[in-house]
């Protein structure tokens, strides 16, 4: 294979691995009766943001969903009592999403299932060296203008 062929094969492998792992993890989380994986990812970002939460655009950027999809997802999570949606006092067009105590509990309850499933469907297939190489390579793609230092 040429260098270009290897790069295309790496792209294909990353997509296939992502799809396989995410589907399996989602299945495990659902089978255990927990919140959907997309909800978990939103709650993870909102929890990390602290008590002030995130603007809807920030949520969309962090969970890699469109603004429209994030807005619908947040509305579902508001109805479930996991998130509060608050108007931005400085910009009437914008809203903030903030995790509720019930959202924090749902996140906490789902985390062990999620972590076990990541281990089973992703980490178990990698050596420590594989994991380090993959992390370095994917961070280079995710944040091409930064000098990320791992471990």
JORA-V867865 format. One record per residue. RES is the residue in one letter. OMEGA is omega as a letter, one per 30 degrees, with the letter a starting at -180 (999 if undefined). Layout:
BEGIN
RES_OMEGA / RES_OMEGA
END
This chain:
BEGIN
X_l / X_l / X_l / X_l / X_l / X_a / X_l / X_l / X_l / X_l / X_a / X_l / X_l / X_l / X_l / X_l / X_l / X_a / X_a / X_a / X_a / X_l / X_a / X_l / X_l / X_l / X_l / X_a / X_l / X_a / X_l / X_l / X_a / X_a / X_l / X_a / X_l / X_l / X_l / X_a / X_l / X_l / X_l / X_a / X_l / X_l / X_l / X_a / X_l / X_a / X_a / X_l / X_a / X_l / X_a / X_l / X_l / X_l / X_a / X_l / X_a / X_a / X_l / X_l / X_l / X_l / X_l / X_a / X_l / X_l / X_l / X_a / X_l / X_l / X_l / X_a / X_l / X_l / X_l / X_l / X_a / X_a / X_l / X_l / X_a / X_l / X_l / X_a / X_a / X_a / X_a / X_a / X_a / X_l / X_l / X_l / X_a / X_l / X_l / X_l / X_l / X_l / X_l / X_l / X_l / X_l / X_a / X_a / X_a / X_a / X_a / X_l / X_l / X_a / X_l / X_a / X_l / X_l / X_a / X_a / X_l / X_a / X_a / X_a / X_a / X_l / X_l / X_l / X_l / X_a / X_a / X_l / X_l / X_a / X_l / X_a / X_a / X_l / X_l / X_l / X_a / X_a / X_a / X_a / X_a / X_l / X_a / X_l / X_l / X_l / X_999
END
